[in-house]
Amino acid sequence: MKVFEAAKQLNLSSEALVAILKDLNFPSRSYTSLITEKEFEAARQRLRKEKKQFKETIRKRRPTRPGRRDQPKVKEEQIDRNIRQTLVKVRGREIKHRRPTREAQPVCGPETPASIRVRSFMTVAELAHAFDTSPAEIIKKCIAVGLLATINQRLDLDTITLIADECGVRVEQEVEEERKVARGESRHRPPVVVVMGHVDHGKTACSTTSARPTSSNRRRAE
């Protein structure tokens, strides 16, 4: 058989089989050269011997690998740490459904009323002013429920409710009353039209035509 056919049976590349035959002191071969059955069997025995030696080497090295049994323990500790961090972030969601077992320590001023009217998307500074406390205290409460906030960041109503629970303050949402306009008070206003387009695409001509047709015709004639 030819070299490339024998290499395919041995799961080798043709270059590797040629190198093995050369190492076994057989004549040099090309990829399309024919090899004898003796050469093929010698190459197969050489491969079996090398595979056996490789397996023995791996078997001897395996017990000496340091820290192999300690790896699962480290992974479990990392998983527990990640779970604890996740619980801190989702703690704010649990507060909406149940009160903490301990009484919340109020951080608001003594003159803060029992119920405060709030609205959605108040900034941290505005909420601190309403609670009669410092913005730093509000930021601490935001971090406690898993939210990194700045003094100018706006908070939704759910977050404001969580912070109010932490402060021990009751809040009420301000309801904006829609003012009904009487029929006699309404008045007609002209529409606002915006013309958009690229340069030299006729925006000016279009607007001029709508306002002063004669001026547009005069410009077109020019």
N, C-alpha and C positions, 0 to 999 in steps of 0.2 A: 504494500500500500504506500501511498505518497505521504510526505511529511505532514501536510496540512490535514489529511484525513486522519492520521494517527493522533495528531494534536487535538482534533475535535473529539475523538473517543476518550481521550485522557482529560478532557476539560482544561486544556492548556492552550496557550497561544503558540503559533508556529515558532516564534522566536524563542520561547521558553523550551520547547522540545529540542530545537537545534542546540541550545546551550547545554541541556542535559546530556545529549548524545556526545557532544564535544567533551564534556567533563568526564564521561565514561570512556574516553579514549577511542571513540568510534570516528571514522572519517567524517570530514565536514560535509554537511548536506545543505541543499537549498530547499525552499518551500515546496517545490514541485518534484524533488528527488524521491526515489523509491527507497524504503528501508526494509530490512529483513525482519522476519518474525523474532529472531534473536535480539535485534536492536529494540524492537517494540517491547518485548517482555522485560528487557533490562531497564528500560525507561520506566515501565510500570512498577517494577520492584523498587526502583530508586524513589519514586513518588510515595509508595506505601511506607518506606522506611522514614522518609522525611516527615510525613504526616504523623507517624507514631512518635517520633522524637518531639515534635511540636506539641502533641497532646500531653506528653510526660512533663514537658517544661511548664505548660500552663497549670497542670495539676500540682506541681511543686510550688509554684508561685502563689496560688490562690489562698492558702492559709496565712501567708505572710503579709497580705495586704492590710495595712493599718486602718483602723476605724471603719471597717466595712459594716460591722454589726451596729455601730453607733449611729449610722446615717438615718435609719428609720426613726430613731428617737428624736434626732434633731429636726426632722421634717414634721413630726407630730407637734413639737414645741412651736415651730413656726406657724403651723395651722392654728393652734390654740391662740397664739398672739394675734393672728389676723382676725379670728373670730371675735376676740375681745374688742379690737379696734372697730370692727363692723357694728358691734352692739352699741358702742358709744355713739356712732353716727346715727343709728336708727332709734336711739333712745327718745329723741324728740317725737317720733311718731307714736310711741307708746303713751306719752304723756297726754295726748289728745283723747285717749280712750280710758285712762285710769289715772287717778291721783297717786303721787308717790306716798309710800308708807310713812315717811317723815314729813313733818310740816315744812313747807318751803320757807326759807329765811328771807324776809323782805329786804330788798336793797333800796327801796324807794324812800323818799323823805317822809318825815312824820306828818307833813301837811297834805300829802297826796290823798285825794278822795278815795272812798271805797270802790267806786266805779268810775272808770275813765273811758271817755268816748274816743275811739280811734277810727282810722280809715285805712284802706289798703294803700300799699306802696308809700308808707311813711319812711323817711330816712332814719338812720340810727340816731342822729342828733335830735330830730324832732321827737322821736320816741323817748329819748332820755329826758328831754324837756317836759314831756307830758307826764312821765313817771317821777319827775323831780329827783333825778339822779344824774350821774355823770355818764357820758358816752362810753367810757371805759368799762363800766359795769354792764352796760347793754352788750358790748362786744364780748365780754366774758360769758354772758348767758348764751350768746349766739354760738360761741365755740363749744359750750357744754352740750348743745343739741346738734353739733356736727356741722356748723355753718361758719365759714371764715368771712367776716363782714368788716367793712370799713365804715368810717364815720358818715360818709356821704352815700352809702349804699341803701337802696330802697328795699323794704321788707314787705312780703305779702302778708295777707291777713292771718294765715295759718302760723307763720313764724312769729308774728306779733302776739298771737294767742299763747304760743308756747313760752315766750319770754315773760308774758304776764303771769302765767302759772308759776314760773320760777321766782318771780318777784312777789307772789302772793297777792296779786291785784286782779280785780275783776274788770273786764273791759266790755264795752258795748260798741258795736259798729255803727258809725254814722251813716244814716240813710239820706242820700241826696234826693230831695224832693224835686220832682220835675215840674217846672212852672208851666202852667197852661196859658197859652197866649190867646187872648180873646180875638174874635174875628175882626173886630174893628181896629185892633192894635196892629195887626199885620199890614205890611206894605210890600209892594212889588219892588224888587231890586233887579237891575240889569245883570245879565249873566256875565261871568268872567271867562273869557276865551284865551287859551294859551296856544300859540302856534309854535311848534317845535320842528326842527329840521336842520340839515347840514348847511354849510355856507353856500350861497349862490344857488339855492334850491327854490327860490321864489317866495320866501316868507314875507319879505317886505312888500312885494307886489301883491300878494294875497291880502295882507292886512290893509294896504292902501286901496285896493279895489273895493273892499268892504266899506271903507270909510268915505273915500272920495273917488268915485269911479272916473271922473274926468281927469284927475291927477294921474291915475294909473295909466289911462290911455295915452296921456301926454308923455309919460316916461317910456312907455312901450314904443312910441313913435321915435323917440330919441335913440 
